[in-house]
Amino acid sequence: MRSRPARRTVALLFLAAALPAAQARTLADARTSGTLKIATSADFEPFNFLKAGSPTGFEVELAEALARRLGLQPQWVVRPFDGLLRDLAERPQEIDLVIASHAITSTRQQSADFSTPHYCTGGVILTRAGGPLTSKALAGKNLGAEAGSTYFGFLRKLPFQKTVQVYPSSQAAIQSVATGQVDAIVTDRFAALGALKTYAKANLTLGDILWKEQVGMAFARGNSELRQAVNGALQQLVQDGTYAKLSRKYFGQDIGC
């Protein structure tokens, strides 16, 4: 899961209060157009990433299944992670929902509404063999995290001396620890598990699970009918086994909450 820094959220809330609210597309609008505009960052493998120039991954396939269940054609919008919720709030006519591994937090719920969690995960330490495996062991280390993520926020708040390198994407942060640029990073548990396979020769290892998170899709504030329809479609996918099948395809297990 990833999230934006608090100061960006404050700025977003101020802007939302200062400007007339843009009108989000309703479920009826989506059905009239026949499309569901879905935004992601396409930089967080295996959840969402580009393959041959097109979005794919667990969240991408899940969102496409949800769109089909609603009788809609998915229309993908790929934008930098750090601006997704801002764009959802400022230009909701361009985005119906965001699915990009955003955790459901009280701060974020001030600027967006969230679906039922579509998976649960946690923040973990990823390091090389012999590296720090606990939060206390991060003291004095050269650390890394993705810009705008809760992982960066966690490292920044640790009450001891350390250096934190900021990277533009999850992949860049993972590569930094795999290649020895930093001593350790904090990242998503499933992204870290994927890194063990991707960088098999780097002797990467997982440290402690630092916290648990519920991850959901984001909607423009007040777009309740569309959000409830997506929640209903998600429940159907869980009940008919589609969700578990897709989950096992990418993770070898059911990652539902």
C-alpha positions in Angstrom: 0.0 0.0 0.0 1.1 3.5 -0.7 -0.1 7.0 0.3 0.8 10.7 -0.1 2.5 12.9 2.5 0.2 14.7 5.0 1.2 18.2 3.7 -0.1 17.3 0.2 -3.3 16.1 1.7 -3.7 19.4 3.6 -3.1 21.3 0.4 -5.7 19.1 -1.4 -8.3 19.7 1.2 -7.7 23.5 1.1 -8.0 23.5 -2.7 -11.2 21.5 -2.5 -12.7 24.0 -0.1 -11.6 27.0 -2.1 -12.8 25.9 -5.5 -16.3 24.9 -6.7 -16.6 21.1 -6.6 -16.3 19.3 -9.9 -19.1 16.9 -10.6 -18.1 13.2 -10.7 -19.6 10.9 -13.2 -22.5 8.9 -11.7 -23.2 5.2 -12.3 -25.9 6.3 -14.8 -23.3 8.5 -16.6 -20.9 5.5 -16.8 -23.7 3.3 -18.2 -24.7 5.9 -20.7 -21.2 6.1 -22.0 -20.6 2.3 -21.7 -17.2 2.9 -20.1 -15.7 2.9 -16.6 -12.7 5.3 -16.3 -10.2 3.5 -14.1 -6.9 5.2 -13.0 -3.8 3.5 -11.8 0.0 4.3 -11.6 1.1 1.1 -13.4 4.4 1.1 -11.4 3.7 -1.3 -8.6 4.3 -4.9 -9.8 2.6 -7.3 -9.4 -0.5 -5.2 -8.5 -0.4 -2.8 -11.4 2.3 -2.4 -14.0 2.9 -2.0 -17.8 3.4 -4.9 -20.1 3.9 -4.3 -23.8 2.7 -0.7 -23.1 -0.6 -1.7 -21.5 -1.6 -1.9 -17.8 -1.8 -5.3 -16.3 -1.4 -7.0 -12.9 -3.7 -8.2 -10.1 -5.5 -4.9 -9.6 -5.8 -4.3 -13.3 -7.4 -7.7 -13.9 -9.6 -7.3 -10.9 -10.8 -3.8 -12.0 -11.5 -5.1 -15.5 -13.5 -8.0 -14.0 -15.5 -5.5 -11.9 -16.2 -3.4 -15.0 -17.4 -6.4 -16.9 -19.7 -7.4 -14.0 -21.2 -3.9 -14.2 -21.6 -4.2 -18.0 -19.0 -1.6 -18.7 -15.9 -1.4 -20.8 -12.8 -0.5 -18.8 -11.0 2.7 -20.0 -7.5 3.0 -18.4 -6.0 6.2 -17.2 -2.3 5.9 -16.2 -0.8 8.7 -14.1 1.9 9.1 -11.5 1.0 7.6 -8.2 1.6 10.8 -6.1 -1.1 12.7 -8.1 -3.8 10.1 -8.4 -6.0 11.2 -5.5 -5.5 14.9 -6.4 -6.6 14.2 -9.9 -9.6 12.3 -8.6 -10.7 15.2 -6.5 -9.9 18.0 -9.0 -11.0 16.3 -12.2 -13.5 13.6 -11.4 -15.0 13.7 -14.9 -11.7 12.1 -16.0 -11.6 9.3 -13.4 -14.4 7.2 -12.0 -12.3 5.2 -9.6 -8.6 4.8 -8.6 -7.1 1.3 -8.0 -3.4 1.6 -7.1 -2.8 0.0 -3.8 -4.0 2.9 -1.7 -4.5 2.0 2.0 -7.7 3.2 3.6 -6.7 5.8 6.2 -8.6 8.4 8.1 -6.5 11.1 6.5 -7.3 9.9 3.0 -11.0 9.6 3.8 -11.1 13.3 4.1 -10.5 13.7 0.4 -11.9 10.5 -1.2 -14.4 7.7 -0.5 -13.2 4.1 -0.5 -14.6 0.8 -1.5 -14.7 -2.3 0.6 -11.0 -3.4 0.9 -10.0 -5.4 -2.1 -6.9 -6.9 -0.3 -5.0 -6.8 2.9 -1.3 -6.4 3.3 1.3 -4.8 5.5 4.5 -2.8 5.5 7.7 -4.9 5.7 11.5 -4.3 5.8 13.3 -5.6 2.7 17.1 -5.9 3.0 20.0 -8.1 1.9 21.3 -11.0 4.0 22.9 -9.6 7.2 20.9 -6.4 7.0 18.5 -4.8 9.5 15.4 -6.9 10.2 13.6 -4.9 12.9 12.6 -1.3 13.2 15.1 -0.7 15.9 17.9 -2.1 13.7 17.2 0.6 11.1 18.9 3.2 13.4 21.9 4.8 11.7 21.2 3.1 8.4 20.9 4.3 4.9 17.3 3.6 4.0 15.0 3.9 1.0 11.3 4.3 0.2 9.0 5.4 -2.6 8.1 9.0 -2.7 4.6 9.8 -1.3 4.2 6.4 0.3 3.3 5.4 3.8 6.6 3.6 3.9 8.4 6.9 3.5 6.2 8.4 6.1 7.0 5.6 8.5 10.8 5.9 8.0 10.7 9.7 8.3 9.0 9.4 11.7 11.3 6.9 13.3 12.7 8.6 16.4 16.4 8.0 15.7 19.1 9.1 13.3 19.0 7.6 9.8 19.2 8.6 6.2 16.2 8.2 3.9 16.6 8.1 0.1 13.4 8.8 -1.8 12.7 7.0 -5.1 10.1 7.8 -7.8 8.5 4.3 -7.8 8.3 1.0 -5.9 10.5 -0.7 -8.4 13.2 1.9 -8.1 13.2 1.5 -4.3 13.4 -2.2 -4.5 16.2 -2.0 -7.0 18.1 0.3 -4.7 18.3 -2.3 -2.0 18.9 -5.2 -4.4 21.9 -3.3 -5.8 23.3 -2.2 -2.5 22.5 1.5 -2.8 20.7 1.4 0.5 20.9 -0.9 3.5 17.1 -1.5 3.6 13.8 -0.3 2.4 10.2 -0.5 3.7 7.7 -1.6 1.2 4.5 -3.7 0.6 4.7 -7.3 1.8 3.6 -8.7 -1.5 5.9 -6.5 -3.5 8.8 -7.6 -1.3 7.9 -11.3 -1.9 7.9 -10.6 -5.6 11.4 -9.0 -5.3 12.8 -12.2 -3.8 12.1 -13.8 -7.1 13.0 -10.9 -9.4 16.4 -10.4 -7.7 17.1 -14.0 -6.8 20.9 -13.4 -6.8 20.8 -10.4 -4.5 20.3 -12.5 -1.4 17.3 -10.4 -0.3 15.4 -11.2 2.8 12.3 -10.0 4.6 12.3 -8.4 8.0 9.5 -7.7 10.4 5.9 -6.9 9.3 5.7 -3.4 10.7 1.9 -2.9 10.4 -1.1 -4.3 8.7 -3.2 -2.4 6.1 -6.5 -2.6 4.3 -6.4 -1.5 0.7 -9.3 -0.1 -1.3 -10.4 1.6 -4.4 -10.9 5.4 -4.3 -13.9 7.3 -5.5 -14.8 11.0 -5.6 -16.4 12.1 -2.4 -20.2 11.6 -2.5 -20.2 9.3 -5.5 -22.1 6.7 -3.4 -24.1 4.9 -6.1 -21.0 4.0 -8.2 -19.1 3.0 -5.1 -21.9 0.8 -3.9 -22.2 -0.8 -7.3 -18.5 -1.6 -7.4 -18.7 -3.0 -3.8 -21.6 -5.3 -4.9 -19.6 -6.5 -8.0 -16.6 -7.2 -5.8 -18.7 -9.2 -3.4 -20.0 -11.3 -6.4 -16.4 -11.9 -7.6 -15.5 -13.2 -4.1 -18.6 -15.4 -3.8 -18.2 -17.0 -7.3 -14.5 -17.7 -6.8 -13.2 -15.3 -9.4 -11.3 -13.2 -6.8 -9.6 -16.2 -5.3 -8.6 -17.6 -8.7 -7.1 -14.2 -9.7 -5.4 -13.9 -6.3 -3.8 -17.3 -6.6 -2.6 -16.5 -10.1 -0.4 -13.6 -8.9 0.4 -14.6 -5.3 -0.3 -18.3 -4.8 -2.7 -17.5 -2.1 -5.9 -15.6 -1.4 -4.9 -12.1 -0.3 -8.5 -11.0 0.6 -9.2 -9.5 4.0 
